[in-house]
Amino acid sequence: MSQKRGDGCNLWSLTVLCLLRIRPMHPYEIQRLIRDYHKDEFLDLKRGSLYHAIELLRRGNLIDPVETSRDGKRPERTVYRLTELGEQEMRNWLAQLLAKPLRDTNQFFAALSFLPVLAPAEAVQHLQERLAALDSESAALARVLKEMVPRIGRLVLVEVEYARAMRQAERKWVSSLIEDLKSGRLQWNPRKLCGPGTEPQKLAAPGRPGDRQPLSLGKRRRTNS
């Protein structure tokens, strides 16, 4: 069973395979462990997809049912275990994701590419909102680490460390961009978007139908050091 990377259901599949390597479990226990380890906060795991992923893994012979039991009036629970093929697939998949992860679609990256559409002062306002969001997210991640590392260890939470480090790095860069905008080191006129090679103070001449005018991200003003 070959897994395609980047699919939400397949993130569920990878999660199931990795957790079943700990021990055989039924789906409810898998869900509880995901919550306990805070995996649901950092993986795009849509609710309701767990049983679909389990069925795909079972059909692919990557997991096997071990036993089915019922506790009182509760629904039957089937315990699954990782097969030898599932172990091999999980290792190959993790190796591929660690070495060559796909570049995810980044909405913030897209917004930055069209920054000249906004006035610099307006861009500063929205970027400051981004700073506040990054601070909030970083603080939340720090709380998870402070609470969970003493309980379950650092190893199973390294992705939380990574997520916090990425937000801290982004915050540093956004702060420097805001300072450049406020000081005038980076400036532009949104009403006069120019293509490369055109005069900054003149609108680009209208092109023929179908011609595209690239956007310039503005110019940084040189300062004497």
N, C-alpha and C positions, 0 to 999 in steps of 0.2 A: 504494500500500500504506500504509494508515494504521496507525500504531503506537499501541498502548495503553500509557500510562505505568504504571510500577510493577510490571510483570511481569518475572520473572527472565530469561526467554528474551529479552525485548525489550531488557534491559540488555546481553545478549550481542550482539543485533543492532546496537545503537548502538555498542558497542565495535568490532565488525567494520567497520562503516561508517567510523568515525573512523580506524581503523588503516589501512584500505585507501586512505584519502585520502593517506597518506604515499607508498605505492607499491603496485603489485600484489603479492600474497603468496599462499602456500598456507596451509592451516589450521595446519600445524605451526609455521610461522614466526609466525603470529598468536599462537599460544599462547606461544611463546618470548618475543615482544615484551611480552605481557601480564605475564609473570613478571619480565622485565628491568625493566619500568617499575613493578612492584609494584602493578599495577592489581587483581590478584586479591585483595589484602589489604584493599581499600577498596570494592570492588564485590561485590555478592552474586552472583558468577558460579559457578553450579553446574557441576561437571565433567560432561562428556558432553553439554552443551547446545550446544557450539560448532557441531557439524556440523548440528544441527537448525536453528539460527539461520541458518547459511549457506544451507541448502536453502530456508528461508522467504524470505530475501533474493533468492535466485536466481529463485524463482517469481514474486516481485514485481517483477522486472526492476530491482532496485536494485543488483545486482552481476552481472557476467558472467564465465564462465570464459574464460581467455585461452589456456592451454595445459595439457596433461597430460604429465608426464614420470615416468620410473622410474629410480631410482639403484640399480643392482645388484639385489639380492633384496628391496629395500624395496618397500612398497606404492606404487602410483601416487600422485602428488601433483598436484592440480589447482590452478593459480594463478588467482586471481580478481582482477578489477579493479572499481573503483567506476564505476557508470554516471552519466550526467548526471542521471537521475531520482533515483538514490541520493544524489548530492551535494545535490540540492534537498531531499530528505526529511531528510537528516542535519542540514542547516542549520535547517530548520523545527522539527525535533524538539529540537535543542539550544536554540534560542531559547525554545521553550515551557518546557523544563525549567529554564532559568535564570531566566525571568521568573516562572513560576508552578509551582514544584515541589510535588508532592503531599506532604502531611504524613504521614510514615511512622508506623506503629504503634510506640509507645514503651512498652516494658514497665516501665521505670523510672518514667515518668509515671503509669502505672496503679498501681504500688505506692505512690507518694506519695499518690495520691488516697484510699488506704485505710490511711494511716499510723496513724490512731487505734485500729486493731484491736490494735496492738502497744503494750506499755508503753514509755514514753519511753526507759528505760535499754536496752531491747532494740533499739529503733530506732537508738540511738546505736551499738550494737555492729555492726549490719548496715551502717550508713552509713559507719563506719570501714573496713569491708571494701571498700565501694565506693570510698573514697578510695584505698586501696592499689591497687585495680584500675585506677583512673584514672591514678595515678602510673606504673604499669607500662606502660599503653597509651601514655601521653604520651612516656615514655622511648623506647619502641620506634619511635614516629613520628619522634622527634628523630634517632634513629640512621639511619633511612631517609633523611631529609633531608640529614644530614651526609655520608652515603655516596654518595647518588645525584645531588644537585644539581651537584657538581663534574663528574660524568660526563655527565649528560644535560640539565642546565640546570634552572632553577626553573620554567619555564612549564608543563612537563608534570607537575609535582608540586604544583601549587597546591591540589589537593584534599587532599593530605597536610597542607599548612599549615592548611587549614580544619579538618580532622579534629583536629589537635593543638590548635588554638585553641578548638574546642568543648569538648574534654576539660579544658583548663585553666580555661575559664570555669565548667564544671560543677563542677570541683574547688573553686573559690573559693566557689561558692554552697553546696555540700554542707558545706564547712568552717564556714561561717557558721551553717548550720542546726544542726550538731552543737554549736556554742558556745551557741546559744540553748537547746537542749535541756539541756545540762549546767548552764547558769546558772539554769534555771527560767523564762527569759523566754517559753518555749513549753512548755506542759504540758497534760496531760489525764489522765483516768482511763479506761482502755480498758473498764472494766466499767460505765461510765456514759456511754454514747454518747447524745448529746442532739440532737434536731432543733432548727432555728432557733426562737427564742422560748421555749424551755423552760428550766427552772431547771438550772444546771450540776450541782447535787448531787442531782438527782432523775432517776430513770429515766423515759423517755418512756412515757406510758400506752399499753398495747397497743391497736393499731388493729384495725379490722375486717379480715377476710380479704381479702387483695389490696392493703391499704394498704401503702405503702412509707415507711419512716422514713429521711430523708436523714441522712448522717453529717456531724458537725461536725468540722472539722479542729483544734479546740481554740482557745484564745485566747492571744494573746501578752500577758504581763503588762507593764503600763506601768512604765517606770522613769523616775525623775527625772534629767533631764540636768544 
